[in-house]
């Protein structure tokens, strides 16, 4: 029995030792697994840190590139704006120069047209029976006057070669001279003409001359100018032009006055297709009227419908101012008497147009 107990005890000891060894092996295995897992996690952490560092470097590089691109874009935008500003400024300068050249060219064309019309009139009024002294200065004027003295009762006044029928610059037919023609020509532009005594002015059909108006005209005729400070021009504006261009639409009337003085006004008849039988509002009178004409000021694209009376008043002022400009430029070669009566006739046309009466021509 004792031997049996000994064997049992030895078995327990051996089993305990085997369990201890098994437990120690398991602990070692667990420790090794933990160590391997820790090593793997450390390696992954190092890889993650390395990847983050690379990404930070990439972000920094991209931010630097973005800032550089933004700076270049801002510089390019400023350069483009500056270049566009310079181009606009150069275009405006060229446009102003072109408009100035166009205005000068129009003025030259107007002067040349008037000279050509005057020369045509000189040629057309010269005949073998009655040669024009402007074309044939070698003709003895005294002899011509003596030869025609016997028929003075039936003598007709010849047409002045520098007058245009009502619409100066738009028609070429010269009007009849209202007084006896004086063969002396006017001085060139820029020179002064000596005054003529009032008692030498020949009335027409018993019409008397206003001494104050004639005196101011003679002073103005010595040195013609369009300056409104001169008494004659100021009187004409006060008594005729300002009243003729006085319309209900005061703002548009002022613009019309400036356009008439500068010559930048266009008036044309409305086409038959656009004509209406119903009245429409006149832009100047601001009342319903039959508007068969339209008007454009300067370089504007908008047209204004105007009535017959407004058109007549504006054109009458244009004709008068154009005649004064021709005198100022030395294009009118008629005598002082003829010029005075022609100015009186044009002032009468403005008065008729202002009253709504039909014009004389």
C-alpha positions as a LaTeX table, in Angstrom:
\begin{tabular}{lrrr}
\hline
Residue & $x$ (\AA) & $y$ (\AA) & $z$ (\AA) \\
\hline
Unk1 & 0.00 & 0.00 & 0.00 \\
Unk2 & 2.86 & 2.30 & 0.73 \\
Unk3 & 4.32 & 1.66 & $-2.66$ \\
Unk4 & 1.02 & 2.52 & $-4.26$ \\
Unk5 & 0.88 & 5.81 & $-2.40$ \\
Unk6 & 4.39 & 6.63 & $-3.45$ \\
Unk7 & 3.60 & 6.07 & $-7.07$ \\
Unk8 & 0.51 & 8.31 & $-6.80$ \\
Unk9 & 2.54 & 11.08 & $-5.25$ \\
Unk10 & 5.21 & 10.83 & $-7.90$ \\
Unk11 & 2.49 & 11.03 & $-10.58$ \\
Unk12 & 1.12 & 14.18 & $-9.03$ \\
Unk13 & 4.54 & 15.76 & $-8.92$ \\
Unk14 & 5.25 & 14.84 & $-12.51$ \\
Unk15 & 1.84 & 16.20 & $-13.57$ \\
Unk16 & 2.43 & 19.42 & $-11.71$ \\
Unk17 & 5.83 & 19.87 & $-13.31$ \\
Unk18 & 4.36 & 19.18 & $-16.74$ \\
Unk19 & 1.58 & 21.72 & $-16.13$ \\
Unk20 & 4.09 & 24.28 & $-14.99$ \\
Unk21 & 6.21 & 23.74 & $-18.05$ \\
Unk22 & 3.12 & 23.97 & $-20.27$ \\
Unk23 & 2.05 & 27.18 & $-18.57$ \\
Unk24 & 5.51 & 28.69 & $-18.97$ \\
Unk25 & 5.54 & 27.80 & $-22.67$ \\
Unk26 & 2.16 & 29.40 & $-23.15$ \\
Unk27 & 3.28 & 32.54 & $-21.38$ \\
Unk28 & 6.33 & 32.72 & $-23.59$ \\
Unk29 & 4.17 & 32.29 & $-26.67$ \\
Unk30 & 1.81 & 35.06 & $-25.55$ \\
Unk31 & 4.73 & 37.35 & $-24.76$ \\
Unk32 & 6.27 & 36.71 & $-28.15$ \\
Unk33 & 2.91 & 37.39 & $-29.87$ \\
Unk34 & 2.52 & 40.62 & $-27.92$ \\
Unk35 & 6.04 & 41.66 & $-28.78$ \\
Unk36 & 5.45 & 40.95 & $-32.46$ \\
Unk37 & 2.15 & 42.86 & $-32.43$ \\
Unk38 & 3.81 & 45.79 & $-30.64$ \\
Unk39 & 6.65 & 45.77 & $-33.17$ \\
Unk40 & 4.15 & 45.67 & $-36.05$ \\
Unk41 & 2.17 & 48.56 & $-34.56$ \\
Unk42 & 5.34 & 50.57 & $-34.06$ \\
Unk43 & 6.31 & 49.94 & $-37.68$ \\
Unk44 & 2.86 & 51.01 & $-38.87$ \\
Unk45 & 3.06 & 54.11 & $-36.67$ \\
Unk46 & 6.45 & 55.01 & $-38.16$ \\
Unk47 & 5.02 & 54.47 & $-41.66$ \\
Unk48 & 2.02 & 56.69 & $-40.82$ \\
Unk49 & 4.33 & 59.41 & $-39.44$ \\
Unk50 & 6.45 & 59.19 & $-42.59$ \\
Unk51 & 3.39 & 59.42 & $-44.81$ \\
Unk52 & 2.07 & 62.41 & $-42.85$ \\
Unk53 & 5.43 & 64.14 & $-43.14$ \\
Unk54 & 5.44 & 63.57 & $-46.90$ \\
Unk55 & 1.89 & 64.86 & $-47.16$ \\
Unk56 & 2.78 & 67.95 & $-45.12$ \\
Unk57 & 5.69 & 68.62 & $-47.46$ \\
Unk58 & 3.38 & 68.15 & $-50.47$ \\
Unk59 & 0.79 & 70.52 & $-48.98$ \\
Unk60 & 3.49 & 73.10 & $-48.27$ \\
Unk61 & 4.80 & 72.81 & $-51.81$ \\
Unk62 & 1.32 & 73.12 & $-53.31$ \\
Unk63 & 0.53 & 76.14 & $-51.11$ \\
Unk64 & 3.72 & 77.82 & $-52.27$ \\
Unk65 & 2.81 & 77.08 & $-55.89$ \\
Unk66 & $-0.72$ & 78.44 & $-55.35$ \\
Unk67 & 0.61 & 81.66 & $-53.81$ \\
Unk68 & 3.02 & 82.05 & $-56.71$ \\
Unk69 & 0.24 & 81.48 & $-59.25$ \\
Unk70 & $-2.04$ & 83.95 & $-57.47$ \\
Unk71 & 0.71 & 86.57 & $-57.45$ \\
Unk72 & 1.38 & 86.03 & $-61.15$ \\
Unk73 & $-2.36$ & 86.15 & $-61.90$ \\
Unk74 & $-2.76$ & 89.40 & $-59.96$ \\
Unk75 & 0.22 & 90.92 & $-61.77$ \\
Unk76 & $-1.14$ & 89.75 & $-65.12$ \\
Unk77 & $-4.59$ & 91.18 & $-64.32$ \\
Unk78 & $-3.09$ & 94.54 & $-63.36$ \\
Unk79 & $-1.02$ & 94.53 & $-66.54$ \\
Unk80 & $-4.08$ & 93.71 & $-68.65$ \\
Unk81 & $-6.13$ & 96.46 & $-67.01$ \\
Unk82 & $-3.32$ & 98.96 & $-67.56$ \\
Unk83 & $-2.96$ & 97.91 & $-71.18$ \\
Unk84 & $-6.74$ & 98.10 & $-71.71$ \\
Unk85 & $-6.78$ & 101.57 & $-70.12$ \\
Unk86 & $-3.97$ & 102.70 & $-72.42$ \\
Unk87 & $-5.79$ & 101.27 & $-75.43$ \\
Unk88 & $-9.03$ & 103.06 & $-74.48$ \\
Unk89 & $-7.16$ & 106.32 & $-73.91$ \\
Unk90 & $-5.37$ & 106.02 & $-77.26$ \\
Unk91 & $-8.67$ & 105.18 & $-78.95$ \\
Unk92 & $-10.34$ & 108.22 & $-77.40$ \\
Unk93 & $-7.43$ & 110.41 & $-78.47$ \\
Unk94 & $-7.61$ & 109.09 & $-82.02$ \\
Unk95 & $-11.40$ & 109.48 & $-82.03$ \\
Unk96 & $-11.13$ & 113.10 & $-80.89$ \\
Unk97 & $-8.49$ & 113.79 & $-83.54$ \\
Unk98 & $-10.63$ & 112.10 & $-86.18$ \\
Unk99 & $-13.72$ & 114.09 & $-85.16$ \\
Unk100 & $-11.71$ & 117.30 & $-85.23$ \\
Unk101 & $-10.33$ & 116.43 & $-88.67$ \\
Unk102 & $-13.85$ & 115.54 & $-89.83$ \\
Unk103 & $-15.21$ & 118.88 & $-88.62$ \\
Unk104 & $-12.38$ & 120.74 & $-90.36$ \\
Unk105 & $-12.96$ & 118.72 & $-93.53$ \\
Unk106 & $-16.69$ & 119.47 & $-93.42$ \\
Unk107 & $-15.96$ & 123.15 & $-93.02$ \\
Unk108 & $-13.53$ & 123.06 & $-95.94$ \\
Unk109 & $-16.08$ & 121.19 & $-98.04$ \\
Unk110 & $-18.72$ & 123.76 & $-97.12$ \\
Unk111 & $-16.42$ & 126.62 & $-98.10$ \\
Unk112 & $-15.39$ & 124.94 & $-101.33$ \\
Unk113 & $-19.00$ & 124.14 & $-102.17$ \\
Unk114 & $-19.97$ & 127.76 & $-101.66$ \\
Unk115 & $-17.06$ & 128.92 & $-103.82$ \\
Unk116 & $-17.95$ & 126.44 & $-106.57$ \\
Unk117 & $-21.59$ & 127.53 & $-106.47$ \\
Unk118 & $-20.54$ & 131.17 & $-106.67$ \\
Unk119 & $-18.26$ & 130.43 & $-109.62$ \\
Unk120 & $-21.06$ & 128.51 & $-111.36$ \\
Unk121 & $-23.35$ & 131.46 & $-110.83$ \\
Unk122 & $-20.73$ & 133.81 & $-112.27$ \\
Unk123 & $-20.36$ & 131.63 & $-115.33$ \\
Unk124 & $-24.11$ & 131.18 & $-115.84$ \\
Unk125 & $-24.89$ & 134.90 & $-115.50$ \\
Unk126 & $-22.23$ & 135.92 & $-118.03$ \\
Unk127 & $-23.47$ & 136.24 & $-121.62$ \\
Unk128 & $-21.95$ & 137.83 & $-124.74$ \\
Unk129 & $-24.60$ & 140.57 & $-124.66$ \\
Unk130 & $-24.02$ & 141.32 & $-120.97$ \\
Unk131 & $-20.65$ & 139.91 & $-119.82$ \\
Unk132 & $-20.13$ & 139.54 & $-116.12$ \\
Unk133 & $-17.57$ & 142.10 & $-114.87$ \\
Unk134 & $-16.37$ & 139.62 & $-112.24$ \\
Unk135 & $-15.17$ & 137.33 & $-115.04$ \\
Unk136 & $-14.08$ & 140.14 & $-117.40$ \\
Unk137 & $-12.32$ & 142.82 & $-115.35$ \\
Unk138 & $-10.90$ & 144.32 & $-118.53$ \\
Unk139 & $-14.35$ & 145.71 & $-119.44$ \\
Unk140 & $-14.59$ & 149.47 & $-118.98$ \\
Unk141 & $-17.16$ & 149.83 & $-116.22$ \\
Unk142 & $-17.63$ & 153.55 & $-116.87$ \\
Unk143 & $-18.40$ & 152.90 & $-120.51$ \\
Unk144 & $-20.81$ & 150.16 & $-119.60$ \\
Unk145 & $-22.61$ & 152.47 & $-117.21$ \\
Unk146 & $-22.77$ & 155.24 & $-119.86$ \\
Unk147 & $-24.11$ & 152.82 & $-122.46$ \\
Unk148 & $-26.83$ & 151.64 & $-120.13$ \\
Unk149 & $-27.60$ & 155.11 & $-118.81$ \\
Unk150 & $-30.14$ & 155.86 & $-121.54$ \\
Unk151 & $-32.22$ & 152.85 & $-120.58$ \\
Unk152 & $-31.98$ & 153.44 & $-116.83$ \\
Unk153 & $-35.74$ & 153.47 & $-116.51$ \\
Unk154 & $-36.03$ & 149.91 & $-117.84$ \\
Unk155 & $-32.77$ & 148.61 & $-116.44$ \\
Unk156 & $-33.08$ & 145.42 & $-114.39$ \\
Unk157 & $-30.97$ & 144.61 & $-111.40$ \\
Unk158 & $-28.63$ & 141.73 & $-112.08$ \\
Unk159 & $-28.36$ & 138.95 & $-109.60$ \\
Unk160 & $-25.63$ & 139.13 & $-107.06$ \\
Unk161 & $-23.16$ & 136.29 & $-107.69$ \\
Unk162 & $-22.57$ & 135.58 & $-104.02$ \\
Unk163 & $-26.19$ & 135.34 & $-102.84$ \\
Unk164 & $-27.93$ & 132.02 & $-102.48$ \\
Unk165 & $-31.68$ & 131.68 & $-102.67$ \\
Unk166 & $-32.86$ & 131.50 & $-99.05$ \\
Unk167 & $-31.17$ & 128.23 & $-98.21$ \\
Unk168 & $-27.49$ & 129.12 & $-98.20$ \\
Unk169 & $-25.30$ & 126.12 & $-98.74$ \\
Unk170 & $-28.26$ & 123.98 & $-99.93$ \\
Unk171 & $-29.40$ & 125.62 & $-103.19$ \\
Unk172 & $-27.42$ & 127.27 & $-105.96$ \\
Unk173 & $-29.87$ & 129.69 & $-107.58$ \\
Unk174 & $-29.09$ & 133.32 & $-106.62$ \\
Unk175 & $-31.92$ & 135.69 & $-105.65$ \\
Unk176 & $-32.62$ & 139.01 & $-107.29$ \\
Unk177 & $-30.72$ & 141.88 & $-105.74$ \\
Unk178 & $-33.09$ & 144.11 & $-103.73$ \\
Unk179 & $-31.20$ & 147.29 & $-104.64$ \\
Unk180 & $-29.17$ & 148.63 & $-107.51$ \\
Unk181 & $-25.98$ & 146.56 & $-107.85$ \\
Unk182 & $-22.73$ & 148.14 & $-106.87$ \\
Unk183 & $-19.81$ & 146.86 & $-108.95$ \\
Unk184 & $-17.29$ & 147.33 & $-106.15$ \\
Unk185 & $-16.39$ & 144.04 & $-104.48$ \\
Unk186 & $-15.91$ & 143.36 & $-100.81$ \\
Unk187 & $-12.48$ & 143.05 & $-99.34$ \\
Unk188 & $-11.05$ & 139.60 & $-98.54$ \\
Unk189 & $-11.70$ & 137.94 & $-95.21$ \\
Unk190 & $-9.82$ & 139.48 & $-92.32$ \\
Unk191 & $-9.71$ & 143.02 & $-93.80$ \\
Unk192 & $-11.89$ & 145.94 & $-92.80$ \\
Unk193 & $-14.38$ & 147.61 & $-95.14$ \\
Unk194 & $-14.80$ & 151.40 & $-94.86$ \\
Unk195 & $-18.27$ & 152.47 & $-93.67$ \\
Unk196 & $-20.82$ & 153.90 & $-96.07$ \\
Unk197 & $-22.86$ & 156.99 & $-95.13$ \\
Unk198 & $-26.51$ & 156.36 & $-94.38$ \\
Unk199 & $-27.68$ & 158.87 & $-96.97$ \\
Unk200 & $-26.10$ & 156.74 & $-99.71$ \\
Unk201 & $-28.26$ & 153.70 & $-98.92$ \\
Unk202 & $-30.85$ & 153.32 & $-101.65$ \\
Unk203 & $-34.28$ & 152.28 & $-100.30$ \\
Unk204 & $-36.32$ & 149.62 & $-102.05$ \\
Unk205 & $-39.96$ & 150.34 & $-102.85$ \\
Unk206 & $-40.05$ & 153.26 & $-100.46$ \\
Unk207 & $-38.83$ & 151.21 & $-97.48$ \\
Unk208 & $-36.76$ & 153.29 & $-95.10$ \\
Unk209 & $-33.67$ & 152.15 & $-93.22$ \\
Unk210 & $-33.49$ & 151.99 & $-89.45$ \\
Unk211 & $-30.51$ & 154.26 & $-88.69$ \\
Unk212 & $-29.54$ & 152.41 & $-85.51$ \\
Unk213 & $-29.57$ & 148.99 & $-87.16$ \\
Unk214 & $-27.72$ & 150.32 & $-90.20$ \\
Unk215 & $-25.07$ & 152.00 & $-88.04$ \\
Unk216 & $-24.46$ & 148.78 & $-86.11$ \\
Unk217 & $-24.36$ & 146.82 & $-89.37$ \\
Unk218 & $-21.72$ & 149.13 & $-90.86$ \\
Unk219 & $-19.53$ & 148.76 & $-87.78$ \\
Unk220 & $-19.93$ & 144.98 & $-87.93$ \\
Unk221 & $-19.29$ & 144.90 & $-91.71$ \\
Unk222 & $-15.89$ & 146.49 & $-91.24$ \\
Unk223 & $-14.67$ & 143.45 & $-89.28$ \\
Unk224 & $-17.28$ & 140.66 & $-89.57$ \\
Unk225 & $-17.41$ & 138.22 & $-86.67$ \\
Unk226 & $-19.92$ & 135.84 & $-85.11$ \\
Unk227 & $-19.14$ & 137.10 & $-81.61$ \\
Unk228 & $-22.37$ & 137.78 & $-79.73$ \\
Unk229 & $-20.78$ & 140.67 & $-77.87$ \\
Unk230 & $-20.89$ & 142.88 & $-80.98$ \\
Unk231 & $-23.96$ & 145.17 & $-81.03$ \\
Unk232 & $-25.22$ & 144.01 & $-84.44$ \\
Unk233 & $-25.00$ & 140.26 & $-83.70$ \\
Unk234 & $-26.43$ & 140.81 & $-80.20$ \\
Unk235 & $-29.39$ & 142.70 & $-81.69$ \\
Unk236 & $-30.07$ & 139.96 & $-84.24$ \\
Unk237 & $-29.99$ & 137.28 & $-81.55$ \\
Unk238 & $-32.21$ & 139.32 & $-79.24$ \\
Unk239 & $-34.79$ & 140.38 & $-81.84$ \\
Unk240 & $-34.88$ & 137.36 & $-84.17$ \\
Unk241 & $-32.83$ & 134.24 & $-83.41$ \\
Unk242 & $-33.66$ & 133.79 & $-79.71$ \\
Unk243 & $-37.36$ & 134.37 & $-80.39$ \\
Unk244 & $-37.31$ & 132.06 & $-83.39$ \\
Unk245 & $-35.75$ & 129.22 & $-81.36$ \\
Unk246 & $-37.99$ & 129.71 & $-78.31$ \\
Unk247 & $-40.02$ & 126.49 & $-77.92$ \\
Unk248 & $-42.01$ & 124.90 & $-75.11$ \\
Unk249 & $-39.34$ & 122.23 & $-74.60$ \\
Unk250 & $-36.69$ & 124.62 & $-73.26$ \\
Unk251 & $-34.03$ & 121.95 & $-72.71$ \\
Unk252 & $-34.29$ & 120.63 & $-76.26$ \\
Unk253 & $-34.53$ & 124.21 & $-77.58$ \\
Unk254 & $-31.19$ & 125.07 & $-75.96$ \\
Unk255 & $-29.60$ & 122.00 & $-77.51$ \\
Unk256 & $-31.06$ & 122.96 & $-80.89$ \\
Unk257 & $-29.57$ & 126.46 & $-80.54$ \\
Unk258 & $-26.11$ & 125.05 & $-79.81$ \\
Unk259 & $-26.40$ & 122.55 & $-82.67$ \\
Unk260 & $-27.47$ & 125.29 & $-85.11$ \\
Unk261 & $-24.49$ & 127.45 & $-84.15$ \\
Unk262 & $-22.05$ & 124.56 & $-84.51$ \\
Unk263 & $-23.68$ & 123.21 & $-87.69$ \\
Unk264 & $-24.33$ & 119.74 & $-86.20$ \\
Unk265 & $-28.06$ & 119.45 & $-86.87$ \\
Unk266 & $-29.83$ & 117.28 & $-89.44$ \\
Unk267 & $-33.44$ & 117.78 & $-90.56$ \\
Unk268 & $-35.12$ & 115.59 & $-93.13$ \\
Unk269 & $-38.63$ & 114.89 & $-94.35$ \\
Unk270 & $-40.33$ & 111.76 & $-93.12$ \\
Unk271 & $-40.79$ & 109.08 & $-95.78$ \\
Unk272 & $-44.21$ & 108.44 & $-97.25$ \\
Unk273 & $-44.31$ & 105.01 & $-95.64$ \\
Unk274 & $-43.80$ & 106.35 & $-92.13$ \\
Unk275 & $-46.17$ & 109.32 & $-92.52$ \\
Unk276 & $-49.35$ & 109.05 & $-90.49$ \\
Unk277 & $-52.64$ & 110.84 & $-90.89$ \\
Unk278 & $-52.94$ & 111.22 & $-87.13$ \\
Unk279 & $-51.18$ & 113.98 & $-85.20$ \\
Unk280 & $-48.25$ & 113.04 & $-82.98$ \\
Unk281 & $-46.49$ & 114.98 & $-80.26$ \\
Unk282 & $-44.02$ & 117.55 & $-81.59$ \\
Unk283 & $-40.73$ & 117.27 & $-79.67$ \\
Unk284 & $-40.25$ & 121.06 & $-79.55$ \\
Unk285 & $-43.80$ & 122.36 & $-79.15$ \\
Unk286 & $-44.87$ & 119.43 & $-76.95$ \\
Unk287 & $-48.37$ & 119.48 & $-78.48$ \\
Unk288 & $-50.01$ & 117.17 & $-81.05$ \\
Unk289 & $-49.16$ & 118.25 & $-84.60$ \\
Unk290 & $-48.72$ & 116.76 & $-88.04$ \\
Unk291 & $-44.99$ & 115.95 & $-87.83$ \\
Unk292 & $-43.75$ & 115.44 & $-91.38$ \\
Unk293 & $-40.12$ & 116.13 & $-90.44$ \\
Unk294 & $-37.62$ & 114.68 & $-88.04$ \\
Unk295 & $-34.48$ & 116.14 & $-86.50$ \\
Unk296 & $-31.20$ & 114.75 & $-85.14$ \\
Unk297 & $-28.66$ & 116.74 & $-83.11$ \\
Unk298 & $-24.93$ & 116.16 & $-83.44$ \\
Unk299 & $-23.70$ & 112.58 & $-83.30$ \\
Unk300 & $-26.75$ & 111.29 & $-81.41$ \\
Unk301 & $-28.64$ & 108.36 & $-82.83$ \\
Unk302 & $-32.06$ & 109.47 & $-81.61$ \\
Unk303 & $-34.43$ & 111.34 & $-83.92$ \\
Unk304 & $-37.02$ & 113.91 & $-82.81$ \\
Unk305 & $-40.30$ & 114.38 & $-84.68$ \\
Unk306 & $-41.02$ & 118.05 & $-85.40$ \\
Unk307 & $-43.80$ & 119.96 & $-87.14$ \\
Unk308 & $-43.66$ & 122.21 & $-90.21$ \\
Unk309 & $-43.48$ & 125.45 & $-88.22$ \\
Unk310 & $-40.55$ & 124.20 & $-86.12$ \\
Unk311 & $-38.72$ & 123.09 & $-89.23$ \\
Unk312 & $-39.27$ & 126.48 & $-90.91$ \\
Unk313 & $-38.08$ & 128.39 & $-87.85$ \\
Unk314 & $-34.92$ & 126.31 & $-87.51$ \\
Unk315 & $-34.04$ & 126.45 & $-91.22$ \\
Unk316 & $-34.63$ & 130.21 & $-91.31$ \\
Unk317 & $-32.10$ & 130.67 & $-88.51$ \\
Unk318 & $-29.66$ & 128.29 & $-90.22$ \\
Unk319 & $-29.90$ & 130.24 & $-93.49$ \\
Unk320 & $-29.29$ & 133.53 & $-91.71$ \\
Unk321 & $-26.30$ & 132.27 & $-89.69$ \\
Unk322 & $-24.78$ & 130.59 & $-92.75$ \\
Unk323 & $-24.96$ & 133.87 & $-94.64$ \\
Unk324 & $-23.21$ & 135.68 & $-91.78$ \\
Unk325 & $-20.53$ & 132.96 & $-91.76$ \\
Unk326 & $-20.01$ & 133.41 & $-95.52$ \\
Unk327 & $-19.55$ & 137.13 & $-94.96$ \\
Unk328 & $-17.11$ & 136.43 & $-92.14$ \\
Unk329 & $-15.05$ & 134.13 & $-94.39$ \\
Unk330 & $-14.99$ & 136.65 & $-97.22$ \\
Unk331 & $-17.10$ & 134.57 & $-99.62$ \\
Unk332 & $-19.70$ & 137.29 & $-100.23$ \\
Unk333 & $-18.38$ & 139.72 & $-102.83$ \\
Unk334 & $-21.48$ & 141.92 & $-103.08$ \\
Unk335 & $-21.65$ & 145.59 & $-102.14$ \\
Unk336 & $-22.43$ & 146.77 & $-98.64$ \\
Unk337 & $-25.92$ & 147.86 & $-99.78$ \\
Unk338 & $-26.72$ & 144.44 & $-101.25$ \\
Unk339 & $-25.46$ & 142.66 & $-98.15$ \\
Unk340 & $-27.57$ & 144.89 & $-95.89$ \\
Unk341 & $-30.77$ & 144.29 & $-97.85$ \\
Unk342 & $-30.09$ & 140.56 & $-98.08$ \\
Unk343 & $-29.65$ & 140.42 & $-94.30$ \\
Unk344 & $-32.92$ & 142.35 & $-93.94$ \\
Unk345 & $-34.63$ & 139.82 & $-96.21$ \\
Unk346 & $-33.31$ & 136.89 & $-94.17$ \\
Unk347 & $-34.47$ & 138.56 & $-90.95$ \\
Unk348 & $-37.90$ & 138.92 & $-92.54$ \\
Unk349 & $-37.86$ & 135.18 & $-93.31$ \\
Unk350 & $-37.17$ & 134.45 & $-89.64$ \\
Unk351 & $-40.07$ & 136.71 & $-88.65$ \\
Unk352 & $-42.42$ & 134.98 & $-91.11$ \\
Unk353 & $-41.32$ & 131.55 & $-89.89$ \\
Unk354 & $-41.81$ & 132.57 & $-86.26$ \\
Unk355 & $-45.36$ & 133.74 & $-87.00$ \\
Unk356 & $-46.16$ & 130.52 & $-88.85$ \\
Unk357 & $-46.61$ & 132.30 & $-92.19$ \\
Unk358 & $-45.45$ & 130.88 & $-95.49$ \\
Unk359 & $-41.95$ & 131.87 & $-96.51$ \\
Unk360 & $-41.42$ & 134.21 & $-99.43$ \\
Unk361 & $-39.47$ & 131.65 & $-101.42$ \\
\hline
\end{tabular}
